[in-house]
Structures are given as structure tokens and as C-alpha cells.
């Protein structure tokens, strides 16, 4: 998938929007997939992206969070933490499967299919330039920002 064009997608997002990758041409896009709204790691990761939002914007980069939560849950999560970016609701897992982030996970000895924390950096032409899988939250948003700034500087 790396250095390959991403297939266009359309997804329902917060603020009553529909996100279509083709409509985002001309700017870089960070898609970060996370397991669940209002959980400690996911909240921290989203807050880190929020806190760096202006710097991402300066690097012509749009941030989009993706989980399987409903739009209603997303709207509450976004409002509670003042996220300046949209959250995509992928209840049908179409986007999750396109980016292969649904993985077998274990919790308290039980196995289940869930989102593996992953982030993708797509350039202004819709080509996947970087991917991070099995993400650890600490320092991750800053690492993605550095990659987005480098990509922006080379354009």
C-alpha cells in the first residue's frame, strides 16, 4: 500500500459532513484509527492531535480520526474535548478494512476483532506516504507531525 494511491472513499463524519478522499486533493491527510471514544489511550491520542492541530494546518495537513463508534458518540467525544477536526464513524468497518486495521486482539483472556491503533499519512495527490501500525500513544502525534512537515517541505 505504501507509495500507492489510496482508493477513493466516502465516509460519514461529525459536524454532519461526508468526507470523500477525492475532495481533499491538494492537502495532506492524516487518518488515525483508534479503538474507542472516551477510553484513556484514545482520548490522550486525540488530545495530542488536537494540541498540534495548528502546526498540522500550517503544514497543509488535515487530521481525521476514525473509529467504529456512532456519529452520536463521536459528536459528544469531539465536543467534550474541543477537537478542531472531524471524526469518521466507520460502524460498517469499510474504511477499517480498506486500511487493514481490524486485527485479532486479546483482553482478559478473550479474543475479539478490534481496531489496531494505526495512522496513515496521505499526500495531496492521494498517495499513501507513511503508515504507523501498533501505535504507542506517547509521542505519536508529534512523530506524525514531523512526517507531515517533511512531506509539506518537499512539495
BELWOUR-V946723 format. One record per residue. N is the residue number from 0. RES is the residue in one letter. PHI is phi in degrees with one decimal (none if undefined). PSI is psi as a letter, one per 30 degrees, with the letter a starting at -180 (NA if undefined). OMEGA is omega in degrees with one decimal (999 if undefined). Layout:
# BELWOUR-V946723
<<N/RES/PHI/PSI/OMEGA> <N/RES/PHI/PSI/OMEGA>>
This chain:
# BELWOUR-V946723
<<0/X/none/e/-178.1> <1/X/-60.3/k/-178.2> <2/X/62.6/g/176.0> <3/X/-117.0/k/176.1> <4/X/-63.1/k/177.1> <5/X/-87.4/k/176.0> <6/X/-61.5/k/178.6> <7/X/-57.9/k/175.8> <8/X/-142.2/l/173.3> <9/X/-126.5/k/-176.9> <10/X/-143.7/k/177.1> <11/X/-75.1/k/-177.9> <12/X/-136.7/l/178.4> <13/X/-62.3/l/-177.4> <14/X/61.6/g/177.8> <15/X/56.3/h/-179.3> <16/X/-112.0/l/173.2> <17/X/-119.9/k/-177.5> <18/X/-93.5/k/175.4> <19/X/-124.8/k/-176.5> <20/X/-55.6/e/-178.5> <21/X/-58.8/e/-179.7> <22/X/-74.0/f/-175.8> <23/X/-97.4/g/179.8> <24/X/-54.7/k/-179.8> <25/X/99.9/f/174.4> <26/X/-135.0/l/176.8> <27/X/-78.4/l/-178.5> <28/X/-131.7/k/170.4> <29/X/-102.8/k/173.0> <30/X/-108.1/j/175.9> <31/X/-113.0/k/-179.6> <32/X/-97.4/k/-179.1> <33/X/-139.8/l/-173.3> <34/X/-64.9/e/-171.1> <35/X/-160.4/k/175.3> <36/X/-60.6/l/173.0> <37/X/62.6/g/171.2> <38/X/-106.7/l/-171.3> <39/X/-55.0/e/-177.6> <40/X/-65.5/e/-178.0> <41/X/-68.8/e/178.0> <42/X/-65.9/e/179.8> <43/X/-61.3/e/-179.9> <44/X/-60.6/e/-179.2> <45/X/-65.1/e/177.2> <46/X/-64.6/e/178.3> <47/X/-63.6/e/176.9> <48/X/-64.8/e/177.5> <49/X/-59.4/e/-175.0> <50/X/-67.0/f/179.1> <51/X/-103.9/g/-173.4> <52/X/-54.4/e/-178.7> <53/X/-61.3/e/179.7> <54/X/-70.5/e/174.7> <55/X/-63.6/e/179.9> <56/X/-61.1/e/178.4> <57/X/-63.3/f/177.7> <58/X/-95.6/g/177.9> <59/X/54.6/h/-175.9> <60/X/-125.1/k/178.6> <61/X/-95.0/k/177.9> <62/X/-102.1/k/174.8> <63/X/-135.3/k/175.2> <64/X/-93.2/k/-178.3> <65/X/-134.6/k/169.4> <66/X/-148.3/l/-179.4> <67/X/-88.7/g/178.6> <68/X/-65.6/l/178.5> <69/X/-73.6/l/177.6> <70/X/-60.5/e/-179.8> <71/X/-61.9/e/178.4> <72/X/-65.2/e/177.5> <73/X/-59.8/e/-178.7> <74/X/-59.4/e/179.1> <75/X/-65.8/e/179.5> <76/X/-62.0/e/-179.1> <77/X/-64.1/e/-178.7> <78/X/-67.3/e/-178.1> <79/X/-59.4/e/-175.2> <80/X/-110.5/g/178.0> <81/X/52.9/h/177.8> <82/X/-73.7/k/-178.7> <83/X/-88.8/g/-179.6> <84/X/-130.6/l/-177.0> <85/X/-87.3/l/175.3> <86/X/-114.7/k/-179.2> <87/X/-92.0/k/175.5> <88/X/-93.8/j/-178.1> <89/X/-117.5/h/-176.6> <90/X/-62.6/f/179.6> <91/X/-88.3/f/178.0> <92/X/64.9/g/-179.4> <93/X/-63.9/e/180.0> <94/X/-69.9/e/177.8> <95/X/-58.6/e/-179.8> <96/X/-73.8/e/177.9> <97/X/-57.7/e/-178.4> <98/X/-99.6/g/174.7> <99/X/54.0/h/-179.8> <100/X/-109.0/f/175.9> <101/X/-84.6/j/-175.5> <102/X/-131.9/l/174.5> <103/X/-73.3/k/-178.6> <104/X/-125.0/l/178.0> <105/X/-125.2/k/175.5> <106/X/-142.8/k/-178.8> <107/X/52.3/h/176.7> <108/X/80.9/f/179.2> <109/X/-100.9/k/177.2> <110/X/-97.6/k/177.4> <111/X/-155.9/l/176.2> <112/X/-92.4/k/-179.7> <113/X/-149.1/l/180.0> <114/X/-78.4/k/171.6> <115/X/-86.0/k/-177.2> <116/X/-54.1/j/-174.4> <117/X/-147.7/l/179.7> <118/X/-134.7/k/-178.9> <119/X/-130.1/k/177.7> <120/X/-112.1/j/-177.4> <121/X/-110.0/k/-178.0> <122/X/-81.1/l/-174.0> <123/X/-66.2/f/177.4> <124/X/-98.5/g/178.0> <125/X/85.8/g/-179.3> <126/X/-101.7/k/178.4> <127/X/-71.4/k/-176.8> <128/X/-106.8/e/178.6> <129/X/-145.4/l/172.3> <130/X/-142.4/k/176.8> <131/X/-124.8/k/178.7> <132/X/-120.4/l/-177.2> <133/X/51.0/h/-174.8> <134/X/-64.5/k/167.2> <135/X/-98.8/k/-170.9> <136/X/-63.5/e/-173.8> <137/X/-58.3/j/177.5> <138/X/78.7/f/-174.8> <139/X/-66.0/e/-177.4> <140/X/-59.5/e/178.6> <141/X/-66.1/e/178.1> <142/X/-66.5/e/177.9> <143/X/-65.2/e/177.5> <144/X/-59.0/e/179.5> <145/X/-59.5/e/178.1> <146/X/-67.1/e/179.0> <147/X/-66.3/e/178.5> <148/X/-65.5/e/177.9> <149/X/-63.8/e/179.1> <150/X/-62.6/e/-180.0> <151/X/-64.6/e/-179.1> <152/X/-66.1/f/-178.9> <153/X/-88.8/g/-179.4> <154/X/-107.0/NA/999>>
